[in-house]
Amino acid sequence: MLERTAVEVAVDRAEGVRASLSSHIQGLVGSQILQIAADVRRLQAGGREICNLTVGDFDPREFAIPRGLHDGIVRALRDGHTNYPPSNGVPELRRAVAEYCARLWGVRYPAESVLIASGARPAIYASYAAAVDPGDVVIYPVPSWNNDHYVYLSRAKGIALATSSDHHFMPTADDLRPQIGAARLVCINTPLNPTGTVMPAASMQAIAELIVEENRRRERTGARPVFLMADLVYGELLFRGATNAHPVALVPECAPWVIALDGISKCLASTGLRVGWVVAHPAVAERMNALIGHVGAWAPKPEQMAVAEFLADTAALDGFLSAMRSRVLERLEALEDGVVELREAGYPVDCVEPQGAMYLSLHLDWFGRKLDGAPLATNEDIRCAVLDGAGIAMVPFQAFGLAEDTGWFRLSVGAVTVEDIVTMFPRLRALMDRLQA
C-alpha cells in the first residue's frame, strides 16, 4: 500500500466554524443526560464510588440479551445476511411483528402496516415528519422523553401539558381537549419515560375517542386530521398487575390516525441492536418508509432476521420476558423500599409506586433548605448535592421537558445491581442529616 505523508488538520477557530453552521443546527440543544454522564465519569476517574441511576440502558453484565436472539444473529451472519435489507424491513420480520401485535395488543394489522427502523428514535422522527409541517402544533405531556427536541427538529410549535404525580404524570383527555382543535400530532408514551408509570385504559380510550371526535369534525370542514403517536416501547415491562392498552384495540375507529411505535431495545435489553418498528395505516407506513429509506435508518439485516425468528418463538420470548420483569422489579423495589424507609423515618423524600418501564420517580423536598450553608433552590442544586455528597447520579425532570423546579428526579435501574442500590441509601441518609432548615 502506498504510504502518504499525512497533513495535520487544523482544529482551531472552533467558534468561527461553529457560527458558520446553519442556525437550525446551532439551536439544537444537546442531551442533558449526556452532560450528567460527564459529571459521573469525572468523579469515577477520581476514584469515587457512584451509584449511576441516570442511563436508560442496560448493563449487559446484569441484563444480557436473550440467548436465542444472540444465536439467531450469529446464524444470520453465517448465512450471509450482510447486505442491505429492504428499506421497510425484511418480510419475515414485518410478518412476525404483525403477529406479535395481534398476540400482545389484540390488534391485527397487515404486514403492509409494519415499518422496521433502526430503533424507536428514527420511528419517532419519521412520525413527526409524517404528520407535522413547520409551524404545526404538537401536544405532548411533560415530563416525557425528547418530545421537546423532536418539536424543534420538525420546526413545529409545541404545547407542553404539565402533568402531576396525582395522575401518575399521565395526561387525560380533559387536559388535551382545550388544545386539540389546533393540533396535528398528539404524543403519548406508556409506560412512561421518565416516570415509570402506566396510562390507565380508561384514559387511553378517552384520548382515542377524542381523536376520532376531532377528526370527524375536521372531515366536515375539510381540515387535515390530527394524529396520535403512541410510543409503546416499554409495553412489556409491567409490574404489580399494571396493564397497558393499545388505542386501536380500545377504539378501532381511530386506526387511520394512530402511529404506534415499539421495538426490542427495552423489553429485550437490546438497546444496541437497533431494531424498532412502526405499526400504522399502510398509507402512513409507506410514506414514513420513504424517509427511513432516504436516511438509511433501517435496522441491520442479521438482527432483523434473528428478531423475526425470536418473536415467533413464543415460549422463549415469554420465558425471557418473565425473567426480565423479575430482575427489573427487584431493583425498582429495592429503590422503593429504601425511599419508603427514609420517608417513614421523617426524611424529606418520597416516590411514586413503580408500574412499568425501568424507572422510579423520586421526590426530594429540599427546597428552602441548606447543605453546609449553601442554599438548595433548584433541581440542579439538589442533583449536584446528591452526586457530590452521596455518590448517587440521577436525572432531574428538566431533562424531560419540564421547566419548573419541582424536586422530581428519574432513577433508572438498568445499569446497577441490587447491592449498588442498597448500599447507596446510608450515604443518602448521611447527606440528609447535614441538611439545614
C-alpha positions as a printed NumPy array, in Angstrom:
array([[  0.   ,   0.   ,   0.   ],
       [  1.263,   3.459,  -0.928],
       [  2.114,   5.445,   2.172],
       [  1.426,   9.164,   2.111],
       [  2.638,  11.935,   4.361],
       [ -0.357,  12.907,   6.46 ],
       [ -1.337,  16.557,   6.565],
       [ -2.061,  17.828,  10.054],
       [ -5.619,  19.136,  10.123],
       [ -6.103,  22.452,  11.916],
       [ -8.784,  22.306,  14.573],
       [ -8.547,  25.881,  15.816],
       [-11.113,  28.641,  15.112],
       [-13.811,  26.479,  16.677],
       [-16.113,  29.395,  17.477],
       [-15.94 ,  30.763,  13.949],
       [-16.582,  27.376,  12.386],
       [-19.479,  26.718,  14.756],
       [-21.002,  30.098,  13.923],
       [-20.88 ,  29.266,  10.218],
       [-23.247,  26.308,  10.625],
       [-26.979,  26.523,   9.98 ],
       [-28.974,  28.418,  12.572],
       [-31.189,  25.351,  12.991],
       [-28.339,  23.046,  13.97 ],
       [-26.791,  25.718,  16.169],
       [-30.05 ,  25.978,  18.1  ],
       [-30.344,  22.253,  18.755],
       [-29.905,  21.547,  22.472],
       [-27.797,  18.555,  23.433],
       [-28.885,  15.839,  25.84 ],
       [-28.781,  16.89 ,  29.497],
       [-28.392,  13.229,  30.412],
       [-25.125,  13.079,  28.462],
       [-23.925,  16.182,  30.306],
       [-24.699,  14.493,  33.62 ],
       [-22.843,  11.394,  32.415],
       [-19.73 ,  13.55 ,  32.006],
       [-20.003,  14.571,  35.678],
       [-20.262,  10.902,  36.655],
       [-17.185,   9.959,  34.639],
       [-15.236,  12.811,  36.226],
       [-15.978,  11.582,  39.733],
       [-15.342,   7.947,  38.85 ],
       [-11.986,   8.896,  37.323],
       [-11.123,  10.399,  40.705],
       [-11.848,   7.103,  42.436],
       [-15.351,   7.907,  43.736],
       [-17.927,   5.148,  44.15 ],
       [-21.011,   6.247,  42.162],
       [-24.4  ,   4.569,  42.021],
       [-25.282,   5.564,  38.473],
       [-29.059,   5.775,  38.116],
       [-29.014,   8.034,  35.06 ],
       [-28.861,   5.902,  31.926],
       [-31.911,   4.429,  30.217],
       [-29.776,   1.492,  29.148],
       [-28.89 ,  -1.968,  30.377],
       [-25.513,  -3.193,  31.555],
       [-25.042,  -6.484,  29.639],
       [-23.41 ,  -7.983,  32.73 ],
       [-26.714,  -7.563,  34.564],
       [-29.176,  -7.831,  31.668],
       [-27.919,  -9.986,  28.816],
       [-29.933, -10.19 ,  25.6  ],
       [-31.938, -13.413,  25.06 ],
       [-29.716, -16.341,  24.211],
       [-31.962, -17.321,  21.334],
       [-31.693, -13.832,  19.868],
       [-27.916, -13.872,  20.227],
       [-27.647, -17.247,  18.499],
       [-30.033, -16.129,  15.765],
       [-27.841, -13.13 ,  14.935],
       [-24.776, -15.364,  14.714],
       [-26.649, -17.752,  12.405],
       [-27.848, -14.894,  10.212],
       [-24.279, -13.639,   9.839],
       [-23.051, -17.112,   8.959],
       [-25.853, -17.437,   6.414],
       [-24.639, -14.299,   4.66 ],
       [-27.331, -11.81 ,   5.634],
       [-24.897,  -8.901,   5.462],
       [-26.37 ,  -6.97 ,   2.535],
       [-28.94 ,  -4.174,   2.542],
       [-32.349,  -5.163,   3.86 ],
       [-35.477,  -3.815,   2.157],
       [-35.984,  -0.242,   3.346],
       [-39.248,  -1.156,   5.084],
       [-37.783,  -4.288,   6.705],
       [-37.365,  -7.932,   5.754],
       [-40.743,  -9.601,   5.07 ],
       [-40.128, -12.219,   7.765],
       [-39.835,  -9.574,  10.472],
       [-42.758,  -7.497,   9.246],
       [-44.986, -10.574,   9.367],
       [-43.609, -11.536,  12.796],
       [-44.283,  -8.045,  14.166],
       [-47.845,  -8.116,  12.832],
       [-48.438, -11.439,  14.61 ],
       [-46.763, -10.17 ,  17.776],
       [-49.066,  -7.111,  17.845],
       [-52.089,  -9.363,  17.43 ],
       [-50.99 , -11.512,  20.386],
       [-49.873,  -8.681,  22.658],
       [-52.294,  -5.87 ,  21.879],
       [-55.263,  -7.596,  20.303],
       [-54.971,  -5.603,  17.067],
       [-54.336,  -7.375,  13.759],
       [-52.647,  -5.22 ,  11.142],
       [-51.487,  -6.424,   7.714],
       [-47.744,  -6.711,   7.172],
       [-48.041,  -3.64 ,   4.911],
       [-48.701,  -1.614,   8.057],
       [-45.342,  -2.54 ,   9.588],
       [-42.202,  -0.483,   9.009],
       [-38.893,  -1.586,  10.523],
       [-36.368,   1.045,  11.638],
       [-33.05 ,   1.223,  13.46 ],
       [-34.667,   1.529,  16.873],
       [-37.551,   3.678,  18.049],
       [-35.783,   7.037,  17.635],
       [-35.926,   7.133,  13.801],
       [-39.51 ,   5.905,  14.071],
       [-40.383,   8.838,  16.332],
       [-38.705,  11.314,  13.995],
       [-40.472,   9.778,  10.993],
       [-43.79 ,  10.003,  12.868],
       [-43.279,  13.721,  13.34 ],
       [-42.249,  14.112,   9.707],
       [-45.32 ,  12.228,   8.505],
       [-47.834,  14.273,  10.499],
       [-46.305,  17.711,  11.014],
       [-45.397,  20.6  ,   8.731],
       [-43.314,  23.534,  10.005],
       [-45.454,  25.647,  12.301],
       [-47.953,  22.863,  13.05 ],
       [-48.912,  22.198,  16.657],
       [-47.73 ,  19.143,  18.596],
       [-49.223,  18.381,  22.011],
       [-47.183,  16.315,  24.442],
       [-47.072,  15.835,  28.203],
       [-44.186,  16.854,  30.4  ],
       [-42.234,  15.174,  31.686],
       [-41.694,  12.991,  28.619],
       [-38.679,  11.864,  26.656],
       [-37.321,  14.179,  23.937],
       [-40.61 ,  15.468,  22.536],
       [-39.321,  18.991,  23.006],
       [-36.305,  18.156,  20.839],
       [-38.368,  16.476,  18.121],
       [-40.65 ,  19.506,  18.043],
       [-37.574,  21.65 ,  17.444],
       [-36.209,  19.327,  14.75 ],
       [-39.585,  19.401,  12.998],
       [-39.825,  23.194,  13.246],
       [-43.202,  22.651,  14.843],
       [-44.929,  24.523,  17.647],
       [-45.028,  22.521,  20.862],
       [-47.713,  22.683,  23.51 ],
       [-46.34 ,  21.047,  26.66 ],
       [-49.019,  19.808,  29.045],
       [-47.783,  19.804,  32.632],
       [-48.821,  16.655,  34.494],
       [-48.714,  15.741,  38.169],
       [-47.994,  12.789,  40.4  ],
       [-51.697,  12.774,  41.339],
       [-52.39 ,  11.268,  37.884],
       [-49.101,   9.331,  37.698],
       [-47.772,  12.058,  35.367],
       [-50.174,  10.957,  32.614],
       [-52.258,  13.362,  30.512],
       [-56.011,  12.947,  30.287],
       [-58.489,  13.685,  27.513],
       [-59.673,  16.674,  29.535],
       [-56.098,  18.013,  29.54 ],
       [-55.924,  17.667,  25.759],
       [-59.392,  18.891,  24.862],
       [-58.779,  22.686,  25.083],
       [-55.842,  22.411,  22.639],
       [-56.93 ,  19.565,  20.363],
       [-58.541,  21.843,  17.768],
       [-55.156,  23.33 ,  16.847],
       [-53.103,  20.129,  16.962],
       [-51.697,  17.982,  14.182],
       [-49.997,  15.457,  16.456],
       [-50.619,  14.233,  19.995],
       [-47.808,  12.223,  21.628],
       [-48.218,   9.7  ,  24.431],
       [-45.84 ,   7.153,  25.943],
       [-46.9  ,   4.317,  28.233],
       [-45.216,   3.028,  30.331],
       [-43.728,   6.489,  30.567],
       [-40.112,   7.516,  30.391],
       [-39.098,   9.091,  32.801],
       [-41.708,   8.288,  35.451],
       [-42.186,   4.514,  35.281],
       [-45.977,   4.911,  35.321],
       [-48.712,   3.49 ,  33.088],
       [-51.691,   5.18 ,  31.435],
       [-54.984,   3.636,  32.603],
       [-57.056,   2.008,  29.876],
       [-59.922,   4.414,  30.557],
       [-57.636,   7.391,  29.892],
       [-56.258,   5.814,  26.72 ],
       [-59.788,   5.121,  25.497],
       [-60.92 ,   8.669,  26.215],
       [-57.946,  10.101,  24.307],
       [-58.572,   7.793,  21.343],
       [-62.246,   8.804,  21.333],
       [-61.204,  12.461,  21.407],
       [-59.03 ,  11.879,  18.315],
       [-61.995,  10.29 ,  16.495],
       [-64.356,  13.073,  17.576],
       [-61.964,  15.802,  16.455],
       [-61.243,  14.17 ,  13.104],
       [-64.919,  13.712,  12.343],
       [-65.331,  17.439,  12.956],
       [-62.386,  18.228,  10.677],
       [-63.71 ,  15.938,   7.961],
       [-66.852,  18.044,   7.798],
       [-64.798,  21.23 ,   7.363],
       [-62.116,  19.784,   5.088],
       [-59.325,  20.353,   7.622],
       [-56.394,  17.971,   7.906],
       [-56.687,  15.378,  10.706],
       [-54.808,  15.096,  13.976],
       [-52.641,  12.012,  14.522],
       [-51.89 ,  10.15 ,  17.738],
       [-48.355,   8.838,  18.214],
       [-48.387,   6.034,  20.784],
       [-44.881,   5.14 ,  21.985],
       [-45.239,   1.633,  23.443],
       [-41.569,   0.661,  23.545],
       [-41.747,  -0.245,  27.26 ],
       [-45.037,  -2.065,  26.761],
       [-43.907,  -5.475,  28.025],
       [-42.243,  -4.134,  31.183],
       [-45.266,  -4.016,  33.507],
       [-45.389,  -4.775,  37.222],
       [-47.787,  -5.424,  40.08 ],
       [-50.812,  -6.098,  37.947],
       [-50.497,  -2.969,  35.803],
       [-51.948,  -3.335,  32.309],
       [-51.228,  -1.417,  29.142],
       [-53.645,  -0.851,  26.269],
       [-53.371,  -0.106,  22.554],
       [-55.61 ,   2.776,  21.443],
       [-56.859,   0.877,  18.381],
       [-57.855,  -2.122,  20.494],
       [-59.998,   0.195,  22.617],
       [-61.352,   2.409,  19.832],
       [-60.995,   0.702,  16.423],
       [-62.311,   3.819,  14.639],
       [-59.103,   5.692,  15.473],
       [-56.899,   3.29 ,  13.452],
       [-56.301,   5.582,  10.423],
       [-54.764,   8.233,  12.667],
       [-52.721,   6.144,  15.129],
       [-48.977,   5.673,  14.683],
       [-47.778,   3.075,  17.199],
       [-44.081,   2.545,  17.961],
       [-42.313,  -0.395,  19.58 ],
       [-39.063,  -2.327,  19.439],
       [-36.702,  -4.698,  21.205],
       [-34.435,  -2.153,  22.881],
       [-36.033,  -2.091,  26.324],
       [-38.092,  -5.238,  26.785],
       [-35.364,  -7.496,  25.373],
       [-32.472,  -5.457,  26.876],
       [-31.226,  -4.975,  23.303],
       [-30.593,  -1.245,  23.11 ],
       [-27.514,  -1.59 ,  20.906],
       [-29.077,  -3.956,  18.381],
       [-31.233,  -1.12 ,  16.962],
       [-34.434,  -2.859,  15.889],
       [-37.661,  -0.909,  16.235],
       [-40.877,  -0.647,  14.296],
       [-43.872,   1.437,  13.358],
       [-47.362,  -0.026,  13.019],
       [-49.785,   2.317,  11.27 ],
       [-52.217,   2.582,   8.392],
       [-50.412,   1.238,   5.276],
       [-50.609,   4.652,   3.574],
       [-48.854,   6.236,   6.559],
       [-46.247,   3.469,   6.839],
       [-45.484,   3.749,   3.112],
       [-44.708,   7.471,   3.339],
       [-42.66 ,   7.017,   6.504],
       [-40.719,   4.309,   4.689],
       [-39.666,   6.86 ,   2.071],
       [-37.993,   8.917,   4.817],
       [-36.413,   5.919,   6.548],
       [-35.037,   4.772,   3.199],
       [-33.519,   8.13 ,   2.304],
       [-31.668,   8.486,   5.612],
       [-30.699,   4.799,   5.746],
       [-32.26 ,   4.32 ,   9.18 ],
       [-33.043,   0.652,   8.675],
       [-32.066,  -1.99 ,  11.188],
       [-29.133,  -4.284,  10.314],
       [-30.286,  -7.316,   8.357],
       [-28.782, -10.002,  10.655],
       [-30.647,  -8.512,  13.622],
       [-33.864,  -8.325,  11.616],
       [-33.683, -11.986,  10.643],
       [-32.944, -13.023,  14.228],
       [-35.699, -10.88 ,  15.752],
       [-38.231, -12.357,  13.321],
       [-37.274, -15.841,  14.469],
       [-37.245, -14.948,  18.16 ],
       [-40.616, -13.156,  18.176],
       [-42.175, -16.266,  16.669],
       [-40.721, -18.487,  19.429],
       [-43.4  , -17.598,  21.974],
       [-42.096, -19.95 ,  24.668],
       [-38.587, -18.456,  24.561],
       [-39.962, -14.912,  24.349],
       [-42.34 , -15.35 ,  27.287],
       [-39.649, -17.035,  29.374],
       [-37.18 , -14.225,  28.791],
       [-39.751, -11.515,  29.488],
       [-40.808, -13.146,  32.746],
       [-37.221, -13.213,  33.979],
       [-36.592,  -9.698,  32.694],
       [-39.567,  -8.263,  34.568],
       [-38.484, -10.02 ,  37.742],
       [-34.945,  -8.641,  37.605],
       [-36.066,  -5.088,  36.805],
       [-38.736,  -5.124,  39.503],
       [-36.257,  -6.459,  42.058],
       [-34.176,  -3.333,  41.581],
       [-37.149,  -0.976,  41.491],
       [-38.453,  -2.457,  44.731],
       [-35.043,  -2.036,  46.345],
       [-35.209,   1.648,  45.429],
       [-38.804,   1.997,  46.603],
       [-38.135,   0.197,  49.883],
       [-35.172,   2.437,  50.634],
       [-37.146,   5.602,  49.903],
       [-40.131,   4.476,  51.972],
       [-37.871,   3.636,  54.918],
       [-36.339,   7.11 ,  54.808],
       [-39.737,   8.772,  54.433],
       [-41.147,   6.915,  57.406],
       [-38.109,   7.971,  59.407],
       [-39.079,  11.589,  58.766],
       [-36.715,  12.467,  55.928],
       [-37.988,  14.752,  53.109],
       [-38.188,  12.086,  50.391],
       [-40.971,  10.312,  48.52 ],
       [-41.557,   8.305,  45.349],
       [-44.293,   7.098,  43.019],
       [-45.094,   3.381,  43.008],
       [-43.353,   1.795,  40.002],
       [-45.779,   0.376,  37.449],
       [-43.684,  -0.169,  34.348],
       [-40.523,   0.544,  32.361],
       [-37.245,   0.684,  34.326],
       [-37.651,   3.927,  36.228],
       [-38.629,   5.221,  39.644],
       [-39.81 ,   8.8  ,  40.164],
       [-38.072,  10.224,  43.248],
       [-39.192,  13.388,  45.008],
       [-36.724,  15.3  ,  47.173],
       [-38.486,  18.107,  49.043],
       [-35.338,  20.019,  49.838],
       [-36.192,  23.484,  48.555],
       [-35.612,  26.223,  51.117],
       [-33.045,  24.115,  52.959],
       [-29.287,  24.472,  53.022],
       [-26.451,  21.987,  52.753],
       [-23.303,  23.067,  54.557],
       [-24.592,  26.635,  54.375],
       [-25.312,  26.578,  50.613],
       [-28.984,  27.106,  49.662],
       [-30.81 ,  24.437,  47.651],
       [-33.028,  26.44 ,  45.305],
       [-33.208,  24.365,  42.107],
       [-33.288,  20.775,  40.935],
       [-29.757,  21.263,  39.655],
       [-28.613,  22.32 ,  43.131],
       [-30.137,  19.131,  44.546],
       [-28.754,  16.913,  41.783],
       [-25.213,  18.189,  42.298],
       [-25.516,  17.882,  46.084],
       [-26.641,  14.264,  45.845],
       [-23.953,  13.385,  43.296],
       [-21.094,  15.11 ,  45.12 ],
       [-22.263,  14.383,  48.666],
       [-23.692,  10.857,  48.369],
       [-22.264,   9.464,  45.143],
       [-25.72 ,   8.987,  43.586],
       [-26.314,  10.074,  39.999],
       [-29.884,  10.868,  38.939],
       [-31.663,  12.914,  36.257],
       [-33.935,  15.89 ,  37.024],
       [-37.256,  16.093,  35.218],
       [-35.941,  19.202,  33.446],
       [-34.146,  16.766,  31.123],
       [-37.614,  15.643,  30.005],
       [-39.08 ,  18.99 ,  29.046],
       [-40.31 ,  20.212,  32.437],
       [-39.414,  23.845,  33.047],
       [-40.303,  24.153,  36.729],
       [-38.106,  23.086,  39.632],
       [-40.326,  20.546,  41.343],
       [-37.902,  18.278,  43.184],
       [-38.692,  15.298,  40.902],
       [-35.94 ,  13.06 ,  39.52 ],
       [-35.719,   9.931,  37.358],
       [-33.872,   6.918,  38.741],
       [-33.01 ,   4.192,  36.207],
       [-32.107,   0.652,  37.284],
       [-30.718,  -0.898,  34.094],
       [-27.043,  -0.444,  34.909],
       [-26.923,  -1.207,  38.647],
       [-27.122,  -4.205,  40.957],
       [-29.424,  -4.595,  43.93 ],
       [-26.339,  -4.285,  46.151],
       [-25.468,  -0.952,  44.495],
       [-28.916,   0.32 ,  45.412],
       [-28.945,  -0.99 ,  48.982],
       [-25.514,   0.42 ,  49.778],
       [-26.33 ,   3.9  ,  48.458],
       [-29.08 ,   4.617,  50.982],
       [-26.813,   5.036,  54.037],
       [-24.92 ,   7.673,  52.04 ],
       [-28.161,   9.453,  51.152],
       [-29.298,   9.346,  54.797],
       [-25.978,  10.78 ,  55.963],
       [-26.268,  13.564,  53.409],
       [-29.797,  14.471,  54.549],
       [-28.572,  14.547,  58.137],
       [-26.494,  17.55 ,  57.054],
       [-29.492,  19.481,  55.673],
       [-30.294,  22.703,  57.496],
       [-33.663,  24.411,  57.677]])
